Amino acid sequence: MDEGDHTPRADGGIDPDDGDESDHSSGSEDSPSNRSSATDPDDVKRTGSATAESGDERSDSPDVDDFDPDAPTGSDTGVDVGSDFGVSDADSDPDAASLSTDARPETAGLDNGGRDRSSPDVDFDGVVLDDDDDNQGLFDDLLSGEPIFENKEVLRPSYTPHELPHRNDQINRMATILVSALRGETPSNILIYGKTGTGKTASAKFVSQELESTSQKYDVPCEVEYINCEVTDTQYRVLAQLANTFIEENQAVIADRLERLEGLRADATDAAETAGRDPAATLADTEFDSVDELDDRIETLEEDADEMEEVPMTGWPTDRVYSTFFEAVDYHERVVVIMLDEIDKLVEKSGDDTLYNLSRMNSELDRSRISIMGISNDLKFTDFLDPRVKSSLGEEEIVFPPYDANQLRDILQHRADTAFKPDALTDDVIPLCAAFAAQEHGDARRALDLLRTAGELAERSQAEIVAEKHVRQAQDKIELDRVVEVVRTLPTQSKIVLFAVILLEKNGVHNINTGEVFNIYKRLCEEIDADVLTQRRVTDLISELDMLGIVNAVVVSKGRYGRTKEMGLSVPVEETEAVLLSDSRLGDIENAQPFVQARFDN
């Protein structure tokens, strides 16, 4: 038969095999006409649109007698007929033969509506997304429980409370020293000592806030600048930070003055143009006698603003930074209290040059006055200061003693009333937190961390109240976190030495001596291609680990064989090993298992 001829069938339809070079076998799944359905995207779009516009809808049932116009399509019922099974619609449905003549062979792989199933625009009619409100996500589950905290920030070390229990004496003494700033006089320099967590910084910040609020109340130019010397630990950085702070404040002051003066000039000009009044008459109640004098003042302020250049954090000579700071602080009249927290870190890193320069500035300043408030955990850091700096800096000294358990209990109760929901704590939580912290030199910061962590653990477990078990879990977690942080920040060589100790302990060696550690250390260094230190240096590293509390090393005498260090781990083995192996610099140390000979101690 010639191509293009169509032979009528007995049922009145047209044989679909005619006019196609391919053999359409009713049982062939790999029929070419079925596989080539999406060869031409343009034809797919034309056919799809034509079918959609015509509104034709074919039944997926092979039985024409069961055809229902309202029945769901094949994609709706989950039954896929036609090209996927190699059965043409003309074979299964005589009435559909006329429809099949309109559809081109390249649309054989299209679903109802003429859309290509391989197209990215495919409409998955059988897919139903579950939009049920009961479907809970990850954070929905976590938010389903009732919160325990009312305001967790109250338990943070950075929070400055409105009341500091058991620190009234120290606060009142600071206030009596700094009150002279409100009279425009220079307050004495203050040095504050005390161990960590004794309320030094919180008390100093509390007094500073009161000082600034009172100065605004009485319109006295007085301000406090806080610097953490553990972060800003060089003379350059301290001076640059102070200089940029005062430059920013000066620019704000200049902007306010310019706005006021330009408004005054506009009023004088408008009066002259509209009412014919003399501009000088408008300026009669001001400090200016003429518009020209007003213009000169505006020009001077604009020049001052342009000359104020911020100090970069690196790159300038120190004397230029100092002079910039000097000019910025002395731009207008004010009393400045510079609070240097962790002042011993600044002296340790940069010497006492910064303190010397700051303490001697008042003799050179014309408009401003400066007072220094230093805060330190080290009671002996002034022993290393120049005598001149020591005499001028330590004019007043205030010591903060550690808290006892009862005082810590009052502090925690005071904070807990604001931090937690009512009745969120059992009666033994606060006393237990206070007891744990009192064992460590009365550290209130540790007590607050313990209480906050206990609350977080209870909240994560979706408990309704914080109980004793949560405090004990928090104690273990904080101890472990501290160990992890210390181990994580160790130098690589110290980590290898520590890993050698862990290997020995895991292999049953007790009272480990330095020689055994050094032998394993050498083999580990060879395995990961690291430099091998001398045994004396390894002994020094063991002493550093002992000082950090990671190992417990003691010197023992072996009689005529001399003395050696015997040690054991003071930290959890598994957690410590995991932290060490997380360091990529140690390479394949996990796979390096040197031979360890376990000995039997008598």
WOLIN-V569692 format. One record per run of one state. SS is the DSSP state (a for helix, b for strand, c for the rest). FROM is the first residue (numbers start at 1). LEN is the number of residues. If there is no record, write none. Layout:
ss: [SS	SS]
from: [FROM	FROM]
len: [LEN	LEN]
//
This chain:
ss: [c	b	c	b	c	a	c	a	c	a	c	a	c	a	c	a	c	a	c	a	c	b	c	b	c	a	c	b	c	a	c	a	c	b	c	a	c	b	c	a	c	a	c	a	c	a	c	b	c	a	c	a	c	a	c	b	c	a	c	a	c	b	c	a	b	c	b	c	a	c	a	c	b	c	a	c	a	c	b	a	c	a	c	b	c	a	c	b	c	a	c	a	c]
from: [1	8	9	14	15	32	36	41	55	64	67	74	78	83	86	89	93	94	103	105	108	110	111	116	117	138	144	149	150	152	156	168	184	190	195	200	218	222	229	235	275	279	283	291	308	318	330	334	342	343	351	353	360	361	364	368	377	381	385	387	394	396	401	405	420	421	425	426	427	439	444	461	466	467	468	489	492	507	512	514	529	535	548	551	558	559	562	563	570	573	582	584	587]
len: [7	1	5	1	17	4	5	14	9	3	7	4	5	3	3	4	1	9	2	3	2	1	5	1	21	6	5	1	2	4	12	16	6	5	5	18	4	7	6	40	4	4	8	17	10	12	4	8	1	8	2	7	1	3	4	9	4	4	2	7	2	5	4	15	1	4	1	1	12	5	17	5	1	1	21	3	15	5	2	15	6	13	3	7	1	3	1	7	3	9	2	3	16]
//
